[in-house]
Amino acid sequence: MIEKMNESTGNTLGFRAVGKIVKEDYAVLVAEAEQVVAEAGSLRLLLDLEAIEGEEVKAWGADLKFGHDFRKKIEKLAIVGDKTWQKWLTAVADPFYAREAQFFHTADRDAAWAWVES
């Protein structure tokens, strides 16, 4: 499941990924991103992956499409997690999902919000 975080405001969106992500979960993310881009022209995104348990293979297409459709519109992407693969994911995301991406450990969640909003 992908759920919008209460801290989201203006052109800054935060989402928490919980459990196993399926293709349909991307509808929430895409709808919110489209609305913000329509209103503000760009967006800043925080993805909290602390509680993610993986992503179904069928979701990979939706994931890649999101990156393709929004990569030039995402000014900053903060990925929050506590696993090594999430840090690697951030390095891959930088050129393909956002203009700038940075990894933050879960203990630094407040710093992630501060960075993505700056």
N, C-alpha and C positions, 0 to 999 in steps of 0.2 A: 504494500500500500504506500502511496505517496500522499502525504498530507501537508497542507499549507500551515506554516508556523505563525503564531499570533504576533510575532515581532515584525512581520512583513509590513512595510509602509512605503507609500510613494512608488518609486520605480525600483525598490529593493524588495525582492521576494525571497523567502526562506521556505524550504521544504524538508520534511523529515521522511526518510525512506525506512519503512518498517516491514520486517519479514521478507518474503520472496516477492520481488517485483515482477508483475505481469504486463503484457502489452497494453491492456486497458488502463493501467495506472498512469500512463503518459498523457491521457486525455486531460487530467487535472492540471498537470504541469503545462501542457501546451495551451490550454484555454486561458490560464492566468498570464502566461508569458505574452500571448497574443494581445490581450487586453492592455497590459502595461506598455508594450511596444506601440500600440495604437495611440495611447494617451501621451506617452513620454518620449517615444522615439528610440529608446534603448532601455535595458534593464540591468540590474545587478542581482546576482543570484547566490544564495547560500544553500548548499546541499548538506544536510546532516545525515551521514551514513552510519552512525554508531549502531543502529539497530537493524541494519540491512542483513538479510541472510542469503542474498544472491539475487540473480535475475534469470528468469526463464529465457531459454534460447529464442522463443517467439517474440520476446520483448526487445531483442537486440536491434531489430529493424527500426522500431519506434524510437529507440535510444539514438541511433545513428541519424535518423531523420531529424530529430530534435536538434542535434548538434549542427547538421547541415543547414537547417532553416534559421537557426538563431545565432550561430557563432559570431557573426558580424554585429549582432545587436546586443550581445552580452558584453558589457564593459568589463565587469569583474565577476569571477566565479570563485567562491570560497568553498572548499570541500572540508568538512569536519568529520573526523573519524579517529580510530585508534588502532588501525591495522596497516601493515606495511603496504599491502596491495592498494589501499586507498591513497597513500602518498604517491605511489607510482601512477595511479589513475590520474592524479592531478597533473603530473608531468605530461601525460598524453593529452589531457583535456586542454591544456594551455593553447596549442595551436589549432585545435579542431573544434572546440566548444565555446571559446571565449577569447576576447582580446588579451585578457590577463587572468591567470588562475593561480591560486595559492592554497596549500594544505595547512590545516590547523588541527592539532590534537584536540580531543574532546575536552580536555582540561582548559583549553584556550578558546572556548566557544565565544566568550564575550569579545575577545580580540578579533575573532573572525567576523563578528557583526560589525565591529568598529572599522575594520579594514574594508569590508565590502561596501559600507556606507560612505567611506571617505572619498 
